[in-house]
Amino acid sequence: MNFSDNFFKKIEKKTNVNKETILSLANKLQQGNMKDEETIKEVINDLSKMTGREVSEEKQQKIIDAIVNDKVPNNIDKMLDK
């Protein structure tokens, strides 16, 4: 998947996380097992720290369940337009 600079600018504007940090996290995701709950928890915690937003245990479990069960939308960039 090839994202445009515009996509990264939208994310940075909403999260204050720069492109390099996003790409570093993406690399970590590619190397990790995204069906492993511990890997997903680690990524959620990293994102939480990067953005300064706390993620409740309940929300964390919902995210994990969505990822493990392939319920993540394919058009994630459209979610940023909201």
Contact map, one row per residue, 1 for C-alpha under 8 A:
1110000000000000000000000000000000000000000000000000000000000000000000000000000000
1111000000000000000000000000000000000000000000000000000000000000000000000000000000
1111101100000000000000000000000000000000000000000000000000000000000000000000000000
0111111100000000000000000000000000000000000000000000000000000000000000000000000000
0011111110000000000000000000000000000000000000000000000000000000000000000000000000
0001111111000000000000000000000000000000000000000000000000000000000000000000000000
0011111111100000000000000000000000000000000000000000000000000000000000000000100000
0011111111110000011000000000000000000000000000000000000000000000000000000000000000
0000111111111000001000000000000000000000000000000000000000000000000000000000000000
0000011111111100000000000000000000000000000000000000000000000000000000000000000100
0000001111111111110000000000000000000000000000000000000000000000000000000000000100
0000000111111111111000000000000000000000000000000000000000000000000000000000000000
0000000011111111100000000000000000000000000000000000000000000000000000000000000000
0000000001111111000000000000000000000000000000000000000000000000000000000000000000
0000000000111111100000000000000000000000000000000010000000000000000000000000000000
0000000000111111110000000000000000000000000000000010000000000000000000000000000000
0000000000111011111011000000000000000000000000000110000000000000000000000000000000
0000000100110001111111000000000000000000000000000000000000000000000000000000000000
0000000110010000111111100000000000000000000000000000000000000000000000000000000000
0000000000000000011111110000000000000000000000000000000000000000000000000000000000
0000000000000000111111111000000000000000000000000000000000000000000000000000000000
0000000000000000111111111100000000000000000000000000000000000000000000000000000000
0000000000000000001111111110000000000000000000000000000000000000000000000000000000
0000000000000000000111111111000000000000000000000000000000000000000000000000000000
0000000000000000000011111111100000000000001000000000000000000000000000000000000000
0000000000000000000001111111110000000000000000000000000000000000000000000000000000
0000000000000000000000111111111000000000000000000000000000000000000000000000000000
0000000000000000000000011111111100000000000000000000000000000000000000000000000000
0000000000000000000000001111111111000000001000000000000000000000000000000000000000
0000000000000000000000000111111110000000000000000000000000000000000000000000000000
0000000000000000000000000011111110000000000000000000000000000000000000000000000000
0000000000000000000000000001111111000010000000000000000000000000000000000000000000
0000000000000000000000000000111111110010000000000000000000000000000000000000000000
0000000000000000000000000000100111111011000000000000000000000000001100000000000000
0000000000000000000000000000000011111011000000000000000000000000001100000000000000
0000000000000000000000000000000011111111000000000000000000000000000100000000000000
0000000000000000000000000000000001111111100000000000000000000001000100000000000000
0000000000000000000000000000000000011111110000000000000000000000000000000000000000
0000000000000000000000000000000111111111111000000000000000000000000000000000000000
0000000000000000000000000000000001111111111100000000000000000001000000000000000000
0000000000000000000000000000000000001111111110000000000000010001000000000000000000
0000000000000000000000000000000000000111111111000000000000000000000000000000000000
0000000000000000000000001000100000000011111111100000000000000000000000000000000000
0000000000000000000000000000000000000001111111110000001000010000000000000000000000
0000000000000000000000000000000000000000111111111000001000000000000000000000000000
0000000000000000000000000000000000000000011111111100000000000000000000000000000000
0000000000000000000000000000000000000000001111111110000000000000000000000000000000
0000000000000000000000000000000000000000000111111111111000000000000000000000000000
0000000000000000000000000000000000000000000011111111110000000000000000000000000000
0000000000000000100000000000000000000000000001111111000000000000000000000000000000
0000000000000011100000000000000000000000000000111111100000000000000000000000000000
0000000000000000000000000000000000000000000000011111110000000000000000000000000000
0000000000000000000000000000000000000000000000011011111000000000000000000000000000
0000000000000000000000000000000000000000000000011001111100000000000000000000000000
0000000000000000000000000000000000000000000110010000111110110000000000000000000000
0000000000000000000000000000000000000000000000000000011111110000000000000000000000
0000000000000000000000000000000000000000000000000000001111111000000000000000000000
0000000000000000000000000000000000000000000000000000000111111100000000000000000000
0000000000000000000000000000000000000000000000000000001111111110000000000000000000
0000000000000000000000000000000000000000100100000000001111111111000000000000000000
0000000000000000000000000000000000000000000000000000000011111111100000000000000000
0000000000000000000000000000000000000000000000000000000001111111110000000000000000
0000000000000000000000000000000000000000000000000000000000111111111000000000000000
0000000000000000000000000000000000001001100000000000000000011111111100000000000000
0000000000000000000000000000000000000000000000000000000000001111111110000000000000
0000000000000000000000000000000000000000000000000000000000000111111111110000000000
0000000000000000000000000000000001100000000000000000000000000011111111110000000000
0000000000000000000000000000000001111000000000000000000000000001111111100000000000
0000000000000000000000000000000000000000000000000000000000000000111111100000000000
0000000000000000000000000000000000000000000000000000000000000000011111110000000000
0000000000000000000000000000000000000000000000000000000000000000011111111000000000
0000000000000000000000000000000000000000000000000000000000000000011001111100000000
0000000000000000000000000000000000000000000000000000000000000000000000111111000000
0000000000000000000000000000000000000000000000000000000000000000000000011111000000
0000000000000000000000000000000000000000000000000000000000000000000000001111111000
0000000000000000000000000000000000000000000000000000000000000000000000001111111100
0000001000000000000000000000000000000000000000000000000000000000000000000011111110
0000000000000000000000000000000000000000000000000000000000000000000000000011111111
0000000000000000000000000000000000000000000000000000000000000000000000000011111111
0000000001100000000000000000000000000000000000000000000000000000000000000001111111
0000000000000000000000000000000000000000000000000000000000000000000000000000111111
0000000000000000000000000000000000000000000000000000000000000000000000000000011111
